């Protein structure tokens, strides 16, 4: 076989969508809609750009370069080890996989058991062992991913969301209210920064290897066709994600009359209870469990493939077992602890990932100049590290310094250091080129 049919491309898009679409992708846009209220349009557009646009660009960048290792090596060999390792650890056993398992418990199990049982730590332990045992079993055969995701899990997810949306149109919940303070002044940029929390731009750099492997299993060996099919799958998955984010944002914004909510899970619980009654809570539990299951399988496969190549002391299946066990342990720390750790880590890694994605896509126009990759990534990393230290450990003591950078209040203060680094990299590359020409 030297090509994929339309059906196979649709199933590939469904597979990639399921790998992206976890519990956070349900929670964050719903809460964004509730918080932004009448400013929902600007907020959702910002959210879609960072939570959909950046991940799809990430898939495209990997499609062009081949893999994350090749892209990272353009910066520096040491960076090519540290940065991918940090990404796979954060989207894998340290943060994203345990978060998915814990949210599946919070939304798919906890509402249906007694309060006494829910407060016992052993309940979470038993649930996560069962949940991740299923994840491990489904992860041991990555070649079957398209069939499991494309033909079963993704259509089920999409049908549930479609039913909820149609019901919300037939039974309106209320009108939009004024936005909260965070969304009143800069709704677009607030929505953009909220998109970081999905972790999908980081995941896109890791999922490229899974999509490429899946295409190879179908008999595609030509690199140009593989790149083309990866881009098509990315655009298909992105279209689905953007559509669902608009739906969830609308549901959140329409739910203001139902009462106060502290997070997206509470928003969706109120919405489902208002639309369907008690059966709605059951539907929501199924929806969360399926989403968490899909994303956990995709992440275990991605991380196991990476570690089996980067650290070949263990084969793929052994790494899958190790990562799953580690995820069970971290998951039992509890959701609040996991979320508290994830915010500063994402603040550090996300700007670097965005810069790397953009450079990978613009590589042809940059003439493959190594100094551009090095300088722009270096300047972005320094600023991101300083910002993370300031917010995490110094309680904003450096705000007066970092706040002098344009767009810092909007969450993208790293943009100017990146531009400066890129300009310096171009200058250094030009000087090196002139020097080489003189020597020749």
C-alpha positions in Angstrom: 0.0 0.0 0.0 1.4 3.4 -1.0 -1.5 5.6 0.1 -4.2 6.0 2.7 -7.9 6.1 1.9 -10.2 8.9 3.0 -11.7 6.5 5.6 -8.2 5.7 7.0 -7.3 9.5 7.2 -10.6 10.1 9.1 -9.8 7.3 11.5 -6.2 8.7 11.9 -7.6 12.1 12.7 -10.0 10.6 15.2 -7.0 8.7 16.8 -5.0 11.9 17.2 -8.0 13.8 18.5 -8.5 11.2 21.2 -4.9 11.4 22.2 -5.2 15.1 22.7 -8.7 15.2 24.2 -8.4 14.4 27.9 -10.1 15.7 31.1 -8.4 19.0 31.0 -9.8 19.6 27.5 -13.3 19.3 29.0 -12.7 21.3 32.2 -10.7 24.3 31.0 -13.0 25.6 28.2 -16.1 25.1 30.3 -14.7 27.2 33.1 -13.3 29.7 30.6 -16.8 30.2 29.2 -18.3 30.6 32.7 -15.6 33.1 33.7 -15.5 35.2 30.5 -19.3 35.5 30.1 -20.1 38.2 27.6 -16.5 38.2 26.5 -16.6 34.6 25.5 -15.8 35.2 21.8 -12.4 36.8 22.4 -11.6 34.4 25.2 -12.4 31.3 23.1 -10.5 32.5 20.1 -7.4 33.0 22.3 -7.9 29.6 23.8 -8.3 27.9 20.4 -5.1 29.5 19.1 -3.0 28.2 21.9 -4.9 25.0 22.7 -5.6 24.0 19.1 -3.4 26.1 16.8 -0.1 25.5 18.6 -0.6 21.7 18.9 -1.5 21.3 15.2 1.5 23.5 14.3 3.5 21.2 16.5 2.3 18.1 14.6 3.2 19.9 11.4 6.7 20.8 12.7 7.4 17.2 13.6 6.0 16.1 10.2 8.5 18.4 8.5 11.5 17.5 10.6 10.8 13.8 11.2 10.9 13.7 15.0 11.5 15.8 18.2 15.1 14.7 18.5 16.0 16.1 15.1 14.2 19.4 15.8 15.9 19.7 19.2 19.4 19.0 17.9 19.2 22.1 15.8 19.5 24.0 19.1 22.3 22.0 20.8 23.0 18.3 21.4 22.6 18.8 25.2 19.3 20.5 24.7 18.2 17.6 22.5 18.5 15.4 25.5 17.2 17.7 28.3 14.2 19.3 26.6 12.5 16.1 25.1 13.2 14.3 28.4 11.5 17.2 30.4 8.5 17.1 28.0 8.0 13.3 28.1 8.3 13.3 31.9 5.9 16.1 32.3 3.2 14.9 29.8 3.8 11.4 31.0 4.3 9.8 34.5 5.0 13.0 36.4 1.9 15.1 35.6 -0.5 14.4 32.7 -1.0 10.7 33.0 -1.6 10.8 36.8 -3.8 13.8 36.4 -6.0 12.0 33.9 -6.3 9.0 36.3 -7.2 11.2 39.2 -9.8 13.3 37.3 -11.3 10.0 36.0 -11.8 9.0 39.7 -13.1 12.4 40.8 -15.7 12.6 38.0 -16.3 9.0 37.0 -16.4 7.2 40.3 -16.5 9.6 43.3 -20.0 11.0 42.7 -21.5 7.5 42.8 -20.0 6.1 46.0 -20.7 7.0 49.7 -19.0 9.9 51.3 -17.4 7.6 53.8 -15.9 5.4 51.1 -14.8 8.5 49.0 -12.7 9.9 51.9 -10.7 6.7 52.3 -7.3 6.7 50.5 -7.6 3.1 49.7 -10.6 3.8 47.4 -8.4 6.0 45.1 -5.6 3.4 45.3 -7.9 0.6 44.1 -9.5 2.7 41.4 -6.2 3.9 39.9 -4.8 0.4 39.9 -7.8 -0.8 37.9 -7.9 2.2 35.7 -4.2 2.1 34.8 -4.2 -1.7 34.4 -6.7 -1.2 31.6 -4.6 1.6 30.2 -1.5 -0.7 30.3 -3.4 -3.5 28.6 -4.6 -1.3 25.8 -1.1 0.3 25.4 0.8 -2.9 24.9 -0.4 -3.1 21.2 0.1 0.4 19.8 -0.5 -0.9 16.2 -4.2 -1.3 17.1 -4.5 2.3 18.2 -6.4 3.5 15.1 -9.0 0.7 15.4 -9.6 1.3 19.1 -9.7 5.1 19.0 -11.0 5.8 15.6 -13.7 3.2 15.4 -14.9 3.1 19.0 -13.7 5.6 21.6 -13.7 8.8 19.6 -17.2 8.3 18.0 -18.6 7.6 21.5 -17.0 10.8 22.8 -18.3 12.9 19.9 -21.8 11.5 20.2 -22.0 12.3 23.9 -20.9 15.9 23.3 -23.3 16.3 20.4 -26.2 15.1 22.5 -25.3 17.5 25.3 -25.0 20.4 22.9 -28.4 19.7 21.2 -30.1 19.4 24.5 -28.6 22.8 25.6 -30.1 24.4 22.5 -33.5 22.9 23.1 -33.4 23.7 26.8 -31.6 27.1 27.2 -30.0 27.5 30.7 -29.7 31.3 30.7 -27.9 34.4 29.3 -24.3 35.4 29.5 -23.2 37.6 32.3 -20.4 40.1 32.7 -16.9 38.6 32.7 -14.8 38.1 35.9 -11.9 40.5 36.5 -9.3 38.2 34.9 -11.2 38.2 31.6 -12.5 41.8 31.6 -9.3 43.6 30.7 -7.6 41.1 28.4 -10.0 38.4 27.4 -8.1 37.2 24.4 -4.7 36.9 26.1 -6.3 35.3 29.2 -7.9 32.7 27.0 -4.6 32.2 25.2 -2.7 31.6 28.4 -5.5 29.3 29.6 -4.8 27.1 26.6 -1.4 26.2 28.1 -3.2 24.2 30.7 -4.3 21.6 28.2 -0.6 20.7 27.7 -1.4 19.8 24.1 1.4 21.9 22.5 3.9 19.8 24.5 2.0 16.7 23.7 2.0 17.4 20.0 5.8 17.2 19.9 5.6 13.8 21.5 2.6 12.4 19.6 4.3 12.9 16.3 6.2 9.6 16.7 3.0 7.7 17.4 1.2 9.1 14.3 4.3 8.4 12.2 4.5 4.8 13.5 0.8 4.3 12.8 1.2 5.5 9.2 4.2 3.2 8.7 2.2 0.2 9.9 -0.2 1.0 7.0 2.6 0.5 4.6 3.6 4.2 3.9 7.3 4.6 3.7 7.7 7.7 1.6 8.7 10.6 3.8 6.8 13.2 1.8 3.5 11.2 1.9 4.0 10.5 5.6 4.5 14.2 6.3 1.4 15.0 4.2 -0.8 12.5 6.0 0.4 13.7 9.4 -0.5 17.3 8.5 -4.0 16.1 7.3 -4.5 14.2 10.5 -3.5 17.2 12.5 -5.9 19.5 10.7 -8.7 17.0 11.2 -8.0 16.6 14.9 -7.7 20.4 15.2 -11.1 21.0 13.6 -12.8 18.6 16.0 -11.0 20.1 19.0 -11.9 23.7 18.0 -15.6 22.8 17.5 -15.8 21.1 20.9 -14.1 24.0 22.7 -16.7 26.3 21.2 -19.5 24.0 22.5 -18.0 23.7 25.9 -17.3 27.5 26.1 -20.9 28.1 25.2 -22.2 25.7 27.8 -20.1 27.3 30.5 -21.1 30.8 29.6 -24.8 29.8 29.6 -24.6 28.2 33.0 -24.1 31.4 35.1 -27.7 31.2 36.4 -27.2 27.7 37.8 -25.0 28.9 40.7 -21.4 29.5 41.6 -18.6 27.1 40.5 -15.0 27.0 41.5 -13.7 25.0 38.5 -14.7 23.5 35.2 -15.7 20.1 36.6 -18.3 21.9 38.9 -19.5 23.9 35.9 -20.1 20.7 33.8 -21.7 19.0 36.8 -24.2 21.8 37.1 -24.9 21.9 33.3 -25.5 18.1 33.1 -27.7 18.1 36.2 -29.8 21.0 34.8 -30.1 19.4 31.3 -30.6 15.7 32.1 -31.0 15.4 35.9 -29.3 12.5 37.6 -28.7 10.6 34.4 -26.7 13.6 33.3 -24.2 13.0 36.1 -23.8 9.4 34.8 -23.3 10.7 31.3 -20.7 13.1 32.5 -18.9 10.4 34.4 -18.7 8.2 31.3 -17.5 11.2 29.2 -14.7 12.0 31.6 -13.7 8.4 32.0 -13.5 7.9 28.2 -11.5 11.1 27.7 -9.1 10.2 30.5 -8.7 6.7 29.2 -8.0 7.8 25.7 -5.4 10.4 26.6 -3.7 8.1 29.1 -3.3 5.4 26.5 -1.8 7.8 24.0 0.6 9.2 26.5 1.8 5.8 27.8 2.4 4.7 24.2 4.3 8.0 23.3 6.4 8.0 26.4 7.2 4.3 26.2 8.3 4.6 22.6 10.5 7.6 23.5 12.2 6.0 26.5 12.7 2.7 24.8 14.7 4.6 22.1 16.4 7.1 24.4 17.2 4.6 27.2 17.2 1.2 25.5 18.0 -0.6 28.8 14.4 -1.7 28.7 12.2 -2.7 25.7 8.9 -0.9 24.9 6.6 -3.1 26.9 8.8 -3.0 30.0 8.8 0.8 29.8 5.0 0.8 29.5 4.8 -1.2 32.7 7.3 1.0 34.6 5.6 4.3 33.5 2.2 3.0 34.4 3.3 1.9 37.9 4.9 5.3 38.4 1.7 7.0 37.2 -0.3 5.1 39.8 2.0 6.3 42.6 1.8 9.9 41.5 -1.9 9.8 41.0 -2.5 8.9 44.6 -0.9 12.2 45.7 -4.3 13.7 44.8 -5.5 16.1 42.1 -4.8 19.4 43.9 -1.1 18.5 44.5 -0.7 17.4 40.8 -2.3 20.7 39.5 -0.2 22.8 41.9 3.0 21.2 40.5 1.9 21.4 36.8 1.4 25.2 36.6 5.0 26.3 37.1 6.4 23.5 35.0 4.0 24.4 32.1 5.0 28.1 32.5 8.6 27.1 32.0 8.3 24.6 29.2 5.5 26.1 27.1 7.2 29.2 25.7 10.3 27.1 24.7 8.0 24.6 23.0 6.2 27.4 21.1 9.5 28.9 19.9 10.8 25.5 18.8 7.6 24.8 16.9 7.7 28.1 15.1 11.4 27.7 14.2 10.8 24.2 12.9 8.0 25.5 10.6 10.1 28.5 9.4 13.3 26.6 9.0 13.3 26.9 5.2 13.2 30.7 5.5 15.8 30.7 8.2 18.3 28.8 5.9 18.9 26.2 8.6 21.0 28.7 10.7 22.0 26.9 13.9 22.7 30.2 15.8 19.1 31.2 15.3 17.8 28.1 17.0 20.4 28.4 19.8 20.0 32.2 20.6 16.2 32.4 20.4 15.8 29.3 22.5 18.4 30.5 25.0 16.9 33.9 25.5 13.4 32.4 25.8 14.6 29.8 28.3 16.3 32.4 30.5 13.2 34.6 30.6 10.9 31.6 31.3 13.1 30.3 34.0 13.3 33.8 35.7 9.5 34.1 35.4 8.9 30.7 36.9 11.2 31.3 39.8 9.6 34.7 40.4 6.1 33.3 40.5 6.8 30.0 42.3 9.4 30.9 44.9 9.7 34.7 45.2 6.0 35.7 45.4 6.4 38.2 42.6 9.5 40.0 43.9 10.9 40.5 40.4 7.6 41.8 39.0 9.0 45.3 38.6 11.8 44.0 36.4 9.9 41.4 34.4 6.9 43.6 34.1 8.9 46.1 32.0 8.8 43.5 29.2 6.0 44.1 26.7 2.9 41.8 27.0 4.2 40.4 30.4 0.8 41.1 32.0 -0.8 39.2 29.2 1.4 36.1 29.8 3.7 36.4 26.8 6.5 38.5 28.1 8.9 36.0 26.7 8.1 37.2 23.1 10.6 40.1 23.2 13.5 38.0 24.4 12.7 35.5 21.7 12.7 38.2 19.0 16.0 39.6 20.3 17.6 36.1 20.4 16.4 35.4 16.8 17.8 38.7 15.6 21.2 38.1 17.3 21.2 34.5 15.9 20.6 35.9 12.4 23.5 38.3 12.8 25.8 35.7 14.1 24.9 33.3 11.3 25.5 36.1 8.7 28.9 36.9 10.2 29.9 33.3 10.2 28.8 33.0 6.6 30.9 36.0 5.6 33.9 34.7 7.5 33.6 31.3 5.7 33.4 33.0 2.3 36.6 35.0 3.0 38.4 31.9 4.1 37.3 30.2 0.9 
